Amino acid sequence: MEQDKKFKAGFVALIGRPNVGKSTIMNNILGTKLSIVSPKPQTTRMRILGVKHDKDAQIIFLDTPGVQKGKDLLTKVVMESAVGSMEEADIIVMIIEADKGWTKEDEQILENYIKKLNKPTILVINKIDKMKDKRLLLPLIEESTQKYNFAEIIPMSAIKGENIDRFVDALKKYLPESPPLFPEDQITDLPLRFYIAEIIREKIFHNTRQELPYSAAVEVESIQEIEDKNLVVINAVIYVEKENHKGIIIGRKGQMLKKIGIQAREEIESILGKKVHLNLWVKVKPRWKEDIRLLKLLGYQYIS
């Protein structure tokens, strides 16, 4: 009984500019990929809940979209998602990049969001592996202590796993005492079709590199399980805003779309443990980021 009282569980919001490494940190801790990781900024569009199960704690991560500016409906929705996660969380984790130091955008996040919430906040200085001169790390830590009363400041290289265990231990210190909030076998609340859509979207970003702007979305229209053949048939549509974007994704003689499909299918098969037949279509939908109906279908939260 005494052990139950000491168990801790709570919500942790990962906050920062686009591409500071939020998804990489969460995926590394969970040991599985829930948020897509891409060299392009702004890849995480909806809050994704990931649950870390330990013998003494349950850490529930809210991986949020990068705090960003923009006037379209999509940007408004993802910003409301980020703010909602911060308000729900027991602990806030702010992430900056070691090689860039404090940017103007970081300062704005601190002033406009973190300081107003007055919650336990851990600062992660990520990407220390990218620092050309490691002697600059100590002055950056000292500068950070002057900016805000952070509960902890942790230098980290999420991509190399450096200081990940120290970070997890720090989170446990500030979690409230609570029984587990999720079953031991549940690691996310993300429905399967959204999870599959995220995998497909990641392959699009990885393969189109700088050619395709941040304007692709994936809707999984159907998932059909054929049990006697140990097969899952998935139909999905890739939406883009312009005709030339469609050409980039399809590629010469359909080779790019084929490559995206093969990579996505292989990863989905490894997750489902079954053979997968993946059908992909590319459709042009101008200004899809302003389409409320489509945004709801794609799983974006905080749409009224």
Secondary structure, 3 states (H helix, E strand, C coil): CHHHHHCEEEEEEEEECCCCCHHHHHHHHHCCCCCCCCCCCCCCCCCEEEEEECCCEEEEEEECCCCCCCCCHHHHHHHHHHHHHHHHCCEEEEEEECCCCCCHHHHHHHHHHHHHHCCCEEEEEECHHHCCCHHHHHHHHHHHHHHCCCCEEEECECCCCECHHHHHHHHHHHCCECCCCCCCCCCECCCHHHHHHHHHHHHHHHHHHHHCCCCCEEEEEEEEEEHHHCEEEEEEEEEECCHHHHHHHHCHHHHHHHHHHHHHHHHHHHHHCCEEEEEEEEEECCCHHHCHHHHHHCCCCCCC
